[in-house]
Amino acid sequence: MPKTTTNLSFLKVLNGMSIAIVVALIPSAMLGELSLFLGKEYPIFLNVYEISTFCTRMMPFLIGICVANQHNLDSIQSASVAFATTVGSGVITQFDAGVFSLAGTGDVINAGLVATLSTWVIIRFLSSLKSFAIIIIPTVIPIFIGGLGLLSLPYVSLITVSIGNVINQFTTLHPLLMGLFISMSFSVIVVSPISTVGIAYSIGISGISAAAANSGVAGTAITLAVFSYKANSLGVSLAHFIGTPKMQMANFVKKPIMLLPALIVTAIMGLITGFFQFTMSTQAAGFGISGAIGPLGLIEHLGWTKTAVVIAIAYYVILPTSLAFALLAFFKKSSLIKSSDYALEFK
C-alpha cells in the first residue's frame, strides 16, 4: 500500500485535474465528431460516439481519481474521493425514480473543490484508520463531502455565470474589438478550470463572437504545443490541441507569464476574425481545433469550396503555428519564458 502524502498540495490538485480533463476529452476529440458523421451512414459508429461521450461525462470521477493519485492515496481512499467528486460536481441528474443520467461534465471548479476537500479530510483525519478504513472512508467521503459539494454547487456555479456576463459585454463592441477581447478571454479560460464550452452555452454567443471564442481556444492550443514540444514528448505536445490546453493549468499558476505568447497569437486571430467577420454556432465556440470543429465551422461559414478549405487550413494551422514559432524564437533571446516552463510530468 502506498504511503499517503502528509500534506495537501494545490499544485498536485491542479496536476490531477489537468490529467483527468485530458483523459476524459481525448476520446471525444479524436473520434466524437468523426464517428457522429460516419454514423449517419453506418450506425455502428454511433456506438463509438456514445462511448466517447460517456468518457467525457465521467470527467468528475476521473478528477477524483487523479487528484487522489497525485497524493498517493490508496485504492479505498481514491475510490471514495472519486465518488464524492462525481456527486459534488452535479454531473448526475435524476429524471425518474431510481434512474440517473450524466449531464455534461458537471461543474469542473466544484469538482476540483470537492476532490481537494475529500483528499484533505482523508490525509488529515482518516489516513490512520487501518482495518476500519473500508467501513468509514467509503461512507464519510462520498456521502458527507459529496453532499457538501451539492450544497456549494449553486454558489460555485455563479463563478461561471459571472465570467460569462463579463464576456457577454464584449459582444456589444465593434467587431474588431469584440474579436480581440473574446479571443483573448477564451485563451485565458481554456487554461483554467472553467469550461469554455460551459461559458459559451451560458451566454449563448454565436456569430462573430463564437468564431472569436473558437479562435482563442485554437490559437492557445497550438501555441502551447509549439512552446512545449522541446520539453515534452511529441504525444504530449499534440495533446494540447487534440485534447485540451488545460493540461498546463499547474504550470500557469506557477508562472502566469507563460500565457503571454498565446495571448499575442489569439489577439491577432481575434482581430482577423472581427475584420473578416467570420461566424460560427454556439456549439463550436468552446472547442477550438479539437475534433476539427473550428476548421469545419469556418468552412461551413465560407461555403464548401476548395478555397474555403485552404483558408481554414491557413487560419487554423499555418497562421498560429507560424506566429508561435516566431514568438518562440523571440523569447529564446530572453529568460522571460523558456520551453522548460511548459514541461509536464504524468504519473
JONOR-V165915 format. One line per field, one symbol per residue. ss: DSSP state (~ for helix, > for strand, _ for the rest). Layout:
# JONOR-V165915
ss: ???
This chain:
# JONOR-V165915
ss: _________~~~~~~~~~~~~~~~~~~~~~~~~~~~~~_____~~~~~~~~~~~~~~_~~~~~~~~~~~~____~~~~~~~~~~~~~~~__>>>>>__>>>>_____~~~~~~~~~~~~~~~~~~~___~~~~~~~~~~~~~~~~~~~~~~~~~~~~~~~~~~~~~~~~~____~~~~~~~~~~~~~~~______~~~~~~~~___>~~~~~~~~~~~~~~~~~~~~~_____~~~~~~~~~__~~~~~~~~~~_~~~~~~~~~~~~~~~~~~~~~___>_~~~~____~~~~~~~~~~~~~___~~~~~~~~~~~~~~~~~~~~~~~~~~~______~~~~_____
